[in-house]
Amino acid sequence: TSGRPIISKLVVPKGGEFAIVLADGTKIWLNADTRLKYPTFFTGDKREVELEGEAYFEVQHDDKMPFIVKTSKSAIRVYGTSFNVKAYLDDSFQKTTLEEGSIGLQVNDKEFKLVPNQQAVLNTANEVNVIKIKARQQSAWRHGRFLFDNENLEDIMAQLARWYDVSVEFQDESIRNLHFTGDIKRHANFSIILKALTSSVNVNYKLN
């Protein structure tokens, strides 16, 4: 903790997951295909990290040094709390979900305060919609599960592609917007998950 802090970059590849404890005691779980920039220790009047991808945070409370998570579109000001951030660059939406405590999502000089079991959904036009949600569902990946709550097939396949390290092509554009609700083990065989998704609808798939 002497001298100047070094900025480190942690890269979690597709198909991987990782957990880290920062110098202040903050715990972070990182999902597949995620990048985190963080200092070896914190100085000054704030604790700041940069995230691309998905991570679950348990932030150590400190009134004198607020914790800030920066993404490509927003800054999340944390007041000592547990929350999930999903901010992949190729996703249609950035989702910040509060489980415990208090956070403020800052976008274009506006701050959206969240209470537990609320989710701020940021779209490509930088518009924010705050909805009520079961927060623990959003971090189910941390406990080895995929939980889909009326999600479209395009977003579901994007999640599966990161975890199983595959690329996905849609031969029929209309099926991107098929919606599914389900609970699947994260470590199940990929073909089993595909069969579960396609068994209830008229969709075929081919694995190469």
GIBELUR-V928560 format. One record per run of one state. SS is the DSSP state (2 for helix, 1 for strand, 0 for the rest). FROM is the first residue (numbers start at 1). LEN is the number of residues. If there is no record, write none. Layout:
((SS | FROM | LEN) (SS | FROM | LEN))
This chain:
((0 | 1 | 6) (1 | 7 | 6) (0 | 13 | 5) (1 | 18 | 4) (0 | 22 | 5) (1 | 27 | 4) (0 | 31 | 3) (1 | 34 | 6) (0 | 40 | 6) (1 | 46 | 13) (0 | 59 | 7) (1 | 66 | 5) (0 | 71 | 4) (1 | 75 | 4) (0 | 79 | 3) (1 | 82 | 6) (0 | 88 | 6) (1 | 94 | 7) (0 | 101 | 2) (1 | 103 | 5) (0 | 108 | 2) (1 | 110 | 5) (0 | 115 | 3) (1 | 118 | 5) (0 | 123 | 5) (1 | 128 | 5) (0 | 133 | 2) (2 | 135 | 4) (0 | 139 | 1) (2 | 140 | 4) (0 | 144 | 1) (1 | 145 | 8) (2 | 153 | 12) (0 | 165 | 8) (2 | 173 | 5) (0 | 178 | 1) (1 | 179 | 7) (0 | 186 | 4) (2 | 190 | 9) (0 | 199 | 10))
